[in-house]
């Protein structure tokens, strides 16, 4: 059922008397929502409508890409506290700037929502899902407020929300994409640029993170205490914060990391797990290229599986926090651009294993303050002399028995 907004606003009485669009104050939106019956559709004609507003019954709100909901700059623009609400083709702008209130463009509570093809700008938090299940957030564009990175809100935030699909959205100038205590969600085909964490996943097991593009963030994807994830087909670039990386796992077991591309990051993949951790990562068919460090292992023996990956043009291919870190990892069929062996039988596999040893680079890996001098002429010379005539036993970091030649 539709509500004829044109009649309710009395637009027919304004023929010949209409003021210029910029001079007209926004129309009140809340009375129109309140007049729409449960299960009905409210189609807004082109124009501006005053927020904040709230929806407390199932309905569809459509804007045809020409209706703008303008917040008061002090709160959330549009709040939903019902089940089965659809928001489509709207522009929402002008949220408040309070982190305590979590001022957002859209706040969702309840289940079975559809938020599709909307544009949000000048919002602190973009779309906030609070205990929301079985909903679809797709093809929206969210641009945050012009604030310093640490003062921004999240472009999308899921909190205790499950079985949702976050797909095909574009996020610009926000803090993070945050998934907290939110299991079993699908995050597919989204773009995010200019943020702190591309994706911040915490206590959220069994997520599917697939075909997303993240660039120019401090850290690309960070996974904290969230087992059984699948990270597949993502493109992560230009994540250059010193303590972060393209993909970071901390105490998050049994993940599958495959077919991702990680380019020009401080670390391509960083793995941190306690020694008693029993879950293993499977890392296969990924490309790690042009990173300062390709892989970094901190404080654990590992036992993770690295199969059929490509390591190209990384300043340092593998680094560890101390001898023994990552020593139990399994390697097979990876391509290493610094492999120095031959393939005499032409089967595409190196005749001898690829091995990585620590020589003078142990200095900066084991003594963090020395990192400042990494790749300096003096350490490069020391490394050359150590390889030429070792005066101490080098530490072997890894051995790939079947390195690929191409």
N, C-alpha and C positions, 0 to 999 in steps of 0.2 A: 504494500500500500504506500502511495506517495503523498506528500503534503505539498500543496500548491503554495510555494513560498511567495510567488509574485503577488497573489491575492492578499496574503497576510501582511505584506509590507506596503500594500497600497500603491504599488509602482504605477498602476494605470492612472492614478490621480495626478501623477507628476509629469505627464506628457507636456512638453513645451515649457516646463518650469524647473526642470532638473538643474541642480547646481553642478559645476565641474566636479569630476570624480575626486580630485584631491581635496576639495572643500567639504565633502560629505563625511561626517563621522561614521565609524564602523557601526553596522547594524547589530543589535543585541542578538547573540546566538543562543543563549540559554533558553529563552522562551520558545524558540523554534524546536529545540531538542525536546523540551518538556511537552510540546504539543504533538510530537511524533509517537504514535502508539508502538507498543512492543512488536517487534518483527517488521516494522515499517521501514521506509526509505526516505531519507531527507536529502533532497537534491538542492544544493545551494546555487542560486544564480551567480554569475560573476559579480565580484565585489568584495568588500572587507567586512569582517564580522568580529565583534569584540569578544575576546576571552578575558579571564579564564572561563572555561565551561566544563561541565561534567556530564557523563552518560551513565545512567544507572539501570538501563534496561537493554535487551538485545535489539539492535537496529543497525541500519546501514547509513553512513554519512558520506555523501559524495560531493566533490567539488568541481569535477570536470576540468581540473588543472587551472581554474580561473577564480576560485574562491580562496580568500586569504583569511586565516584566523589569527588575529593580532593579540598577543598577550599583553598583560599590564606591566611587564618588566619586573614583577615582584613574586611570581609563583609559576607553577606549571601551566602551560597553555591549555592543554586538553587532557582531562582525566577520565579513565574508564573503570568503573567498578560494577561489572556485569559479566555475563557470559555471551558469546556469540555476537560480538560487535565487529563491524567492518568499517574501516576508514580508508577512503580511496580518493585519489586525485585532489588532495588538499595541499595548501601551503600553510605552514604554521611557523610563526616567528615571534620573537620577543619574550622569551622566558625570563624568570628571575635569575639571580646570580648566586644563590645560596647553596653551598654544598650540604649544609645541615638539613635543609628541606629537600634536597635532591631535586631542585627545580629543573624541569625537563620540557621538551616539546610535547611529548606524549607519555603519560603514565598509564600502564595497563595492569589491571588486576582481573582475575577470573580466567576462564578457559575458552578455547575455540574461537580465537579472534583472527581477523585478517587485516593487516596494515600494509597496503600496497600502493605503489605509485604516488607517494607523497613527497613533498619537499619541505625540509625543516632547515631553518637558518636562524642565526642569532639566538641559539639556545645553549644553555650550559650543558645539560645532559640532553642527548637526543631522544632515544626511545628507551624507556625504562620498563622492563617486565618484572613484576613483583608477584611471585607465586602464580605464574601463568603457565598453562600446559596446553599442548596440542594446538599451537597457534602458528601462523605464517606471517613473517615479516619480510616482504619482498619488494625489490625494485624501488626502494626509497633513496632519497639523496639527503644527507645530513651534513650541515656545515656548522661548526661550533662558533662560539663567540671569539672575538679577537683578543685573546688573553695569553699571557705567558703559559708555557706548556704545563707547568705544575698547577696552575689555577684553573685549568679547563676541567670540564666534566667528561664522562664517557659518551662516546657517540651512540653506543648501545650497551645496555647493562641488563644481564639476566641474573636474578636472585631467586634461588629455590624454584627454578622453572625447568620443566622437563618436556621432552618430546615435541620441541618446537623446531621450525625450519626458518633459518636466517639466510636468505638467498638473494643474490643479485643486487645488493645494496651498495651505495657509494658513500663513503664516509671521508670527510675532509676536516682537518684542523680540530682535533679533539685530543683528549688525554689517552684513553684506552678503548678497546672493545673488551668488555669484562664479562666473564662467565663464572659466577661464584655459586657453589653448591647447586649446580645445575647439570644434572646427568642426562645423557641420552638425547642430546640435541644435534641437529645437522646444520653446519655453517658452511655454505657452499657458494662459490662464485662472487664473493664480495671484494670490493676495492677499498683500501684505506691508505691515505697519505697524510703526513705531517702529524705525528702523534708521539706519545711516549712508548707504550707497548702496543704493537699491532694487535695482538690478542693476549689477554691476561686470563689464563685458565687456572682456577684454583678450586680444589675439592669438587671437581666435575668430571667423573669417569664416563667412559664410553661415548665420547664425542666423535663425530665425523667432521673433520676440518679438511675441505677439499676444494681445489681450484680457486683459491683466494689469491689476491695480489696485494702485497703489503710493501710499502716503500717509504723511505725517509722517516723512519721511526727510531727511537732509541734502541729498542729491542723488537724483533719481529714477532715471534710466538714464544711465550714463556708458559710452561706447564708445571704447575706446583701441586703435588699430592693428588694427582688425577690419573689413575691407571686406565689401561685398556683403550687408549685413544688411537684413532687412525688419522694421520696427517698425510694427505695424498695430493700430488699435483699442484702444490702451492708455489708461488713465486715470491721470494722474500729478497729485498734489495735495500742497500744503504742503511742498514741498522748498525750504527757505529758507536754506540755508548760503550765506554770502557768495560763496564761490568756485565754487559749484556751479550747479545749475539743475534744471529738470524733465527735459530731455533734453540731453545734452552729447556732442558728437562731437569727437574729437581724432585727426587723421590717419587717418580711417577713411572710405574712399572708396566711392562708388557704392551708397549705401544708399537704400532707399525708406522714407520716413516718411509714413504716410498714415492718416487717420481717427483720429488720437489726440486726446485732450483733456488740456491742460496748464493747471492752475488754481492760482493763488495760490502761485507759486514765485518765487524771487529772479530767475531768468531762465527764460523759457519754453523757448527753444532756444538753445544756445550752440554755435558752430562755430569750431573752431581747426584750421587746416591750414597747412602751409608754403607759400610762394609757388610752389614748383615742383610742388605737388600737381596732378594732372591729373584725378583722379576727382571726380565731382560727386554731390551729394545731390539727390534729388527729394522735395520736401516739398509734399504736396497734401492738401486736404480735412481739415486739422487745425483745431482750435480752441485759440487761445492767449488766455486771459482772466484778468484780475485778477492778473497778474504785475507785479512791480516793473519788470522790463524784458521786453518780449515776445520780441525776438530780439537776440542779441549776436554780432558777428563780430569775430574777433581775428586780426590779423596775416596776412590773405590776401585776395586779390582775389575769390575765390569762383568764380562761374560756376555756382552751384547754382540749381535751378529751384524757384520758389515759386508754385504754382498753386492757386487756389480755396480758400485758407485763410481763417479768420476771426480777426481781431484786435480784441478787445473789452475795454475798461476796463483796459488796461495803463497803469501810471503813465507809462512811457516805451515807445513802441511798438518802436523800433529804436535800438540803440546800437552804436557801433564803437570799436575801440581807437585808431584814428587815421584821418585822411583816406585814402581808397583801399581800406580794408578792406571787403570785400563789394561793391566797385564793379562787378564783372562778373556779379553775380547777375541772374537773369531773373525777372520778376514778371508775373503775368497772372491776372486774374479773382479777386483776393483782396477780401475785405470788410474795410474799414477804418472803425472807428467815428468817426475824426476826419476823414474825407473831407469836404471843404467844397464839392463841386461839385453839379451838378444832373443830372437825367435827364429832359430835356424830351420825348423821344420814347417814354418808358415802356418801353424794352426791358430794364430792369434793370441797365444798364451806365452808369456815369457818363459825362457828355459830355466831360469833360476828364480827363487823367491825374491820378492821385494821386501827389504828390511829397512826399518827406520831406527837409527841410533841417536842418542843424545851425546854430543861432544861438548863444546863450549856453551851450547845453548842451555845446558843444565844450570848455568850460573843464574840467568834471568828467570828460568822456570822455578827454581828452588828458592831464589832470593827476590821477592817481588820488587824491592826497591831498585834492583838492577835492571828492571824492565825498561827504564828510561834509556839505557845504553844499547838496547837490542838493535841489531843491524848497524851499529856504529862501526867505523873502520877498525877500531881496536879489537872489538869482539869478532868481527869477520876475520881479521888476521889470526886471532887466537884460535878460532874454529878451524881455519885452514891448517895451522900447525898441529892442532890436536888430531885432525884426520890424517895428516901426513905421517906423524910419528906420535901415536897416543902415549901420553905419560900417565894416563889413568885408564881403567877399564871403562869403555863407553857402556851406557845403559841402552838395551834394546827395548824400544817402545812397542813395535809390532812386527809381524811377519805375515805377508800375504803369499801363500804358496803358489797361487795361480794368478799372477797379475796379468791384466789384459794389455795388449799392445796398442789397441785403437779405442 
